[in-house]
């Protein structure tokens, strides 16, 4: 399949194991379940990559774009690499010089740090903060957060600093240096950067993850950790390198005496909580929110190995970062970019429709609404709305599935020609068929009630009570032939 036709985040349906974990973890609920398979809803997705990170069967994928990268490198135009500061989390111990050497072997004309663009964005943000009348300003650095606000908190779109993200700023710098005909490729841990590349091809040709880059290195037999520390033509970043860590942007903005309160929030759920709780009251000072979709910052992006973004990585980022503000830098670039709202408008459903949808999964009153969250939705009513929106299916409901299973298993038990009984740990009958009632002489009770539920099996079947007790206590399986019941073959096993 041509990767260019895929959205930044997609599902390989044959590998989806209908666990619904992606639904539970997707803050935007941009997942649709059809025939038990999960697919991403493009118009609702912000490409945060959380579903990719948590999918146990690895059915969720980030578009590779390696084929497009190879094509770019095979053409005559020079291709320049922009490397995100979070490289230290994915390639621990590897310097930007070693990465530069490895990338040049792939055919890149030059390699530089995206953090250079971050420094320009900080300078532009500092200038904007000085002159804006907005009491609340949100950073433009994280494209997933920007899209999330545009789609799900559109009234705050006007509060986003009207500036490029670091990668777009850096791409603009590269184009200015090497000419508009050159190609720029970003390497980082992010899926949302692919949206930026798709929307701004005049600046950014491709956004490729570190994971895909590593696969390309392996294919070519290139290992960055063994490369020379090539510093040729590298324009080194300084304070912008700490952007990869939550609060890193704020460190580049703080100045003594300014009238700004700097806050940092990471994770879409935390950002949503913060915006939902804002009453619109004007603060004594301006509030600037550094918003990042990945918990802890870009060093914990969706392709970063689990556990890699620990304190050692933060210390490493700190060691190569200059502790200074960007406000004194000269702003030579035009990095203005107006952000507009693009709200995702949820369908409105009547109470009658919600009630009917709940009835489809056996919920007829408030007591039936367990709100257990197993389906991935916070409440049963949210799940009912998802059913009506054709984003969910009835089997996603745990209680519906259990009751269905019980009805099916009970029906099977009743039609089995042998005598069958199921008991609980207290040796009380949970289910049996009529053949068991006939065998034990309890036909009248069974026919009157339709079952022998709650009757102690020790009363109904006293000759074998010790066998039931043994299996319950020790597990395993017991088979026995007994003459009293006309050469009956008895099989008892524990299934829990």
C-alpha positions in Angstrom: 0.0 0.0 0.0 1.2 3.5 -0.8 2.0 5.1 2.5 1.1 8.5 1.1 -2.6 7.6 1.1 -2.6 6.7 4.7 -3.5 9.0 7.6 -0.6 9.6 10.1 -2.1 7.0 12.5 -3.9 4.0 11.1 -4.9 0.4 12.0 -3.8 -2.9 10.4 -7.2 -4.5 10.8 -6.0 -8.2 10.5 -3.8 -7.6 13.6 -6.5 -5.9 15.7 -7.5 -8.2 18.6 -10.8 -6.5 19.6 -9.5 -5.6 23.1 -10.8 -2.0 22.9 -7.7 -0.7 24.7 -7.3 2.0 22.1 -10.9 3.3 22.8 -10.2 3.4 26.5 -7.0 5.4 26.1 -8.0 7.7 23.2 -9.0 11.0 24.9 -10.7 12.2 21.7 -12.6 8.9 21.3 -11.5 9.1 17.6 -11.9 5.3 17.2 -14.6 3.4 15.4 -15.3 -0.3 16.0 -16.7 -2.2 13.1 -17.0 -6.0 13.3 -14.8 -6.0 16.4 -12.0 -4.1 14.6 -10.8 -0.7 15.6 -10.1 2.0 13.0 -9.1 5.6 13.5 -11.6 8.4 12.6 -9.4 10.9 10.7 -11.5 14.0 11.3 -11.5 13.4 15.1 -7.9 12.2 15.4 -5.1 14.7 16.5 -2.3 12.1 15.9 -1.1 12.2 19.5 0.0 8.5 19.0 -1.3 7.3 22.3 -3.1 4.4 20.7 0.1 3.3 18.9 1.9 3.3 22.2 -0.6 1.2 24.1 -1.9 -1.2 21.4 -0.9 -4.7 22.8 -1.0 -6.4 19.3 0.8 -3.5 17.6 -2.1 -3.1 15.2 -2.0 0.7 15.4 0.8 2.2 13.3 2.4 5.5 12.5 2.7 6.1 8.7 6.3 5.2 7.8 7.0 7.5 4.8 10.3 5.6 4.2 9.4 5.0 0.6 8.8 8.7 0.0 12.1 9.5 1.9 14.1 7.1 -0.4 12.5 8.7 -3.4 13.4 12.2 -2.2 17.0 11.1 -1.6 17.3 9.5 -5.1 16.3 12.8 -6.8 18.6 15.7 -7.7 17.3 18.2 -5.2 19.4 18.5 -2.0 17.6 17.1 1.1 18.3 18.6 4.5 17.6 16.9 7.9 16.0 18.6 10.9 16.6 16.4 14.0 14.3 16.9 17.1 16.0 17.4 20.5 14.4 14.2 21.8 16.9 12.2 19.8 18.8 11.6 23.1 15.8 9.6 24.4 15.6 7.3 21.3 19.3 7.1 20.6 20.8 7.1 24.1 24.5 8.0 24.2 24.5 9.1 20.5 25.6 12.7 19.8 24.1 15.0 17.2 27.5 14.8 15.4 27.2 11.0 15.2 23.6 11.3 13.9 24.8 13.8 11.4 27.5 11.4 10.1 24.9 8.6 9.8 22.4 10.8 8.0 25.0 12.1 5.6 25.7 8.4 4.7 22.1 8.1 3.7 22.5 11.1 1.3 21.5 14.2 3.3 23.1 17.4 2.2 23.1 18.8 5.7 21.9 18.0 9.2 20.9 20.5 11.9 18.8 20.7 15.1 15.1 21.5 15.2 16.0 23.2 18.5 17.3 26.1 16.4 13.7 26.7 15.3 12.5 26.3 18.9 14.8 29.2 19.9 13.2 31.3 17.1 9.7 30.4 18.3 10.6 31.3 21.9 11.9 34.6 20.7 8.7 35.2 18.8 6.6 34.1 21.7 8.4 36.4 24.1 7.7 39.3 21.7 4.0 38.3 21.4 3.6 38.0 25.2 4.9 41.6 25.6 2.4 43.1 23.3 -0.8 41.0 23.4 -3.8 41.9 25.4 -4.9 38.3 25.8 -4.9 37.2 29.5 -4.4 33.5 28.4 -1.9 32.4 25.8 -1.2 28.8 24.8 2.0 27.7 23.0 2.0 26.8 19.4 4.9 24.3 19.7 3.0 20.9 19.9 0.8 20.3 16.7 -1.2 17.6 18.5 -2.2 20.1 21.2 -2.9 22.8 18.6 -5.2 20.4 16.7 -6.8 19.2 19.9 -7.7 22.8 20.9 -8.9 23.6 17.4 -11.2 20.5 17.4 -12.3 20.0 21.0 -11.8 23.4 22.7 -12.4 25.7 19.7 -13.2 28.8 21.8 -9.5 28.8 22.8 -8.1 28.7 19.3 -7.7 32.4 19.4 -5.6 32.0 22.5 -2.9 30.0 20.7 0.2 32.1 20.0 -0.1 32.8 16.2 3.3 31.4 15.4 5.0 28.5 13.6 5.9 25.4 15.5 9.6 24.8 16.0 9.9 22.4 13.0 8.1 24.9 10.7 10.3 27.7 11.9 13.4 25.6 11.4 12.3 24.5 7.9 11.8 28.2 7.0 15.4 28.9 8.3 16.8 26.0 6.1 14.9 27.2 3.1 16.2 30.7 3.6 19.8 29.4 3.8 19.8 26.8 1.0 17.0 28.0 -1.2 13.3 27.3 -1.6 14.0 24.4 -4.0 15.6 22.3 -1.4 13.7 19.6 0.6 13.5 19.4 4.4 12.8 16.2 6.3 12.1 16.2 10.1 13.1 13.3 12.3 11.5 12.9 15.7 9.3 10.8 18.0 6.0 12.4 16.8 3.1 11.4 14.6 1.4 14.8 14.7 4.4 16.4 12.8 3.2 14.4 9.8 0.0 16.6 9.8 2.3 19.6 9.6 4.2 18.2 6.7 1.0 17.3 4.9 -0.4 20.8 5.4 2.8 22.8 4.7 4.6 20.9 2.0 6.1 24.3 0.9 8.2 24.2 4.1 8.4 20.6 5.3 8.6 17.8 2.8 8.4 14.9 5.2 8.2 14.1 8.9 9.7 10.7 9.7 9.9 9.0 13.1 13.1 7.9 14.8 11.8 4.4 14.7 11.5 4.5 10.9 14.9 6.1 10.7 16.4 3.3 12.8 14.9 0.8 10.4 16.5 2.6 7.4 19.8 2.7 9.2 19.6 -1.0 9.8 18.7 -1.7 6.2 21.8 0.2 5.1 24.1 -1.3 7.8 24.6 2.1 9.5 24.9 2.3 13.3 25.0 5.9 14.6 26.7 4.8 17.9 29.7 3.7 15.9 29.9 6.8 13.7 32.4 9.6 14.1 31.3 12.7 15.9 31.0 14.7 12.7 30.6 18.4 13.5 31.1 19.6 9.9 28.6 22.3 9.0 26.4 21.6 11.9 24.7 24.7 13.4 24.4 23.8 17.0 21.4 24.8 19.1 21.7 26.0 22.7 18.7 26.6 25.0 16.2 25.2 22.5 17.5 21.7 23.2 15.5 21.6 26.4 12.2 21.9 24.5 11.9 18.1 24.5 11.3 18.2 28.3 8.0 19.4 29.9 8.7 23.0 31.0 11.6 23.3 28.6 10.0 26.0 26.5 9.1 28.0 29.6 12.7 28.0 30.7 13.6 29.8 27.5 10.9 32.5 28.1 11.2 33.5 31.7 12.6 37.0 32.3 12.8 38.9 35.6 10.1 41.4 36.1 7.8 40.2 33.3 4.1 40.1 34.0 3.6 36.5 32.9 2.8 33.4 34.9 4.3 30.4 33.1 2.5 27.0 33.4 3.4 23.7 31.8 0.9 20.9 31.1 1.5 17.6 29.4 -1.1 15.0 28.3 -4.3 15.8 26.5 -6.4 14.8 29.5 -4.6 17.2 31.7 -4.9 20.0 29.1 -8.6 19.4 28.8 -9.0 19.5 32.6 -7.2 22.8 32.8 -9.2 24.4 30.0 -12.5 23.0 31.3 -11.9 24.5 34.7 -11.1 28.0 33.4 -14.0 30.4 34.1 -12.5 33.2 32.0 -11.7 35.4 35.0 -8.9 37.8 34.2 -5.7 37.0 36.2 -3.5 39.6 37.8 -0.8 38.6 35.3 -0.9 37.0 31.9 -1.0 33.2 31.9 1.1 31.3 29.4 0.5 27.6 29.0 3.2 25.4 27.5 1.0 22.6 26.2 2.4 19.2 25.2 0.4 16.1 24.2 2.9 13.5 25.4 3.2 13.1 29.2 6.5 14.5 30.3 7.1 16.1 26.9 8.5 15.0 23.6 11.1 12.7 25.2 8.1 10.5 25.9 6.7 10.6 22.4 4.8 7.6 20.9 7.9 5.9 19.4 10.2 6.4 22.3 10.9 3.0 24.0 9.0 2.4 27.2 11.0 3.5 30.2 13.5 5.4 28.1 12.3 8.9 29.2 13.7 8.8 32.7 15.7 11.2 34.7 18.9 10.2 33.0 17.5 11.5 29.7 16.4 14.7 31.3 19.8 15.1 32.8 21.4 14.4 29.4 19.2 17.1 27.8 20.1 19.5 30.5 23.8 18.8 30.1 23.8 19.8 26.4 21.4 22.7 26.9 22.3 26.3 27.7 20.4 27.8 30.6 19.4 31.1 29.1 16.4 33.0 27.7 15.7 33.3 24.0 14.2 36.8 24.4 17.5 38.5 23.6 17.9 36.7 20.3 17.4 38.6 17.0 14.2 37.7 15.3 15.0 37.5 11.6 12.3 35.1 10.5 8.7 35.7 9.7 7.1 32.9 11.7 3.5 34.2 12.0 0.8 31.7 11.5 -2.8 32.3 12.4 -4.6 29.4 14.1 -8.3 28.9 13.3 -10.9 26.8 15.0 -12.1 23.6 13.3 -14.5 22.2 15.8 -15.6 18.5 15.9 -19.3 18.9 16.6 -20.8 15.9 18.4 -24.2 14.6 17.3 -27.1 15.5 19.6 -29.2 12.5 20.7 -32.6 12.7 22.3 -33.2 11.0 25.7 -35.5 8.6 23.9 -32.8 7.5 21.5 -30.2 7.1 24.3 -32.7 5.0 26.3 -33.4 2.8 23.2 -29.6 2.4 22.7 -29.1 1.4 26.3 -31.9 -1.2 25.9 -29.9 -2.8 23.1 -27.3 -3.8 25.6 -29.8 -4.9 28.3 -29.8 -1.7 30.4 -33.3 -0.7 31.2 -32.9 1.5 34.3 -30.3 3.5 36.1 -29.3 0.6 38.3 -28.3 -1.3 35.1 -25.8 1.5 34.2 -22.7 0.2 35.9 -20.4 2.8 34.2 -17.5 0.3 34.5 -15.5 1.8 31.6 -14.6 -1.6 30.1 -16.0 -0.5 26.7 -13.7 2.5 26.7 -16.3 5.1 27.5 -16.6 6.8 30.8 -20.3 6.1 31.2 -22.9 3.8 29.7 -24.7 6.9 28.3 -21.6 7.9 26.4 -21.4 4.4 25.1 -25.0 4.6 24.0 -24.2 7.8 22.1 -21.3 6.0 20.5 -23.7 3.2 19.4 -26.0 5.8 17.8 -23.0 7.4 16.1 -22.0 4.0 14.7 -18.6 4.2 16.5 -19.3 1.3 18.8 -20.9 -2.1 18.8 -23.0 -4.0 21.4 -20.3 -6.7 22.2 -18.1 -3.9 23.5 -20.3 -3.8 26.6 -18.9 -6.2 29.2 -22.2 -6.9 30.9 -24.0 -7.4 27.6 -21.3 -9.9 26.5 -21.5 -11.8 29.8 -25.2 -12.1 29.8 -25.2 -13.2 26.2 -22.6 -15.8 27.0 -24.6 -17.0 29.9 -27.8 -17.3 27.8 -25.9 -19.2 25.1 -24.1 -21.5 27.5 -27.3 -22.2 29.5 -29.1 -23.1 26.3 -26.4 -25.5 25.3 -26.4 -27.1 28.7 -30.2 -27.7 28.5 -29.9 -29.6 25.1 -26.9 -31.8 26.0 -28.1 -35.4 26.2 -25.9 -36.1 29.3 -26.7 -34.9 32.7 -24.9 -31.6 33.4 -24.6 -29.5 36.5 -22.5 -26.4 37.3 -21.7 -25.5 40.9 -20.0 -22.5 42.6 -17.2 -22.6 45.2 -19.8 -23.1 47.9 -21.1 -26.2 46.1 -24.4 -24.5 45.3 -25.9 -25.3 41.9 -25.6 -22.5 39.4 -27.0 -24.2 36.3 -28.1 -27.7 35.3 -30.2 -29.4 32.7 -33.4 -31.5 33.1 -31.4 -34.8 32.6 -29.5 -34.0 35.9 -32.9 -33.4 37.6 -34.2 -36.7 36.3 -31.0 -38.5 37.5 -31.2 -37.1 41.0 -35.0 -37.5 41.4 -35.7 -33.7 41.5 -37.8 -33.5 38.3 -40.8 -31.9 40.1 -38.7 -29.1 41.5 -36.9 -28.5 38.2 -40.2 -28.4 36.2 -41.8 -26.1 38.7 -38.9 -23.6 38.8 -37.1 -24.2 35.5 -33.9 -24.8 37.4 -32.3 -26.1 40.6 -30.3 -22.9 41.2 -29.0 -22.4 44.7 -29.8 -26.0 45.7 -26.6 -27.5 47.4 -25.2 -30.2 45.2 -24.5 -32.2 48.3 -28.3 -32.5 48.8 -29.1 -33.2 45.2 -26.2 -35.6 44.6 -25.0 -36.8 48.1 -23.2 -39.9 46.9 -20.6 -37.8 45.2 -20.4 -34.8 47.4 -16.8 -35.7 48.4 -15.7 -35.7 44.8 -17.1 -32.2 44.2 -15.4 -30.9 47.3 -12.1 -32.5 46.3 -12.2 -30.9 42.8 -13.2 -27.5 44.2 -10.3 -27.7 46.7 -7.6 -29.1 44.6 -8.6 -28.5 40.9 -7.9 -31.2 38.3 -10.4 -33.6 37.0 -12.0 -36.8 38.4 -13.6 -39.6 36.3 -15.5 -42.4 37.9 -17.8 -45.3 36.9 -20.6 -46.1 39.3 -23.1 -49.0 39.2 -25.9 -47.3 41.2 -26.7 -45.0 38.3 -26.7 -47.7 35.7 -23.0 -47.8 35.0 -22.8 -44.0 34.9 -19.5 -42.4 33.9 -19.0 -39.4 36.1 -16.6 -36.5 35.1 -16.0 -33.6 37.4 -13.6 -30.7 36.6 -12.8 -27.2 37.8 -13.0 -24.4 35.2 -12.1 -21.3 37.1 
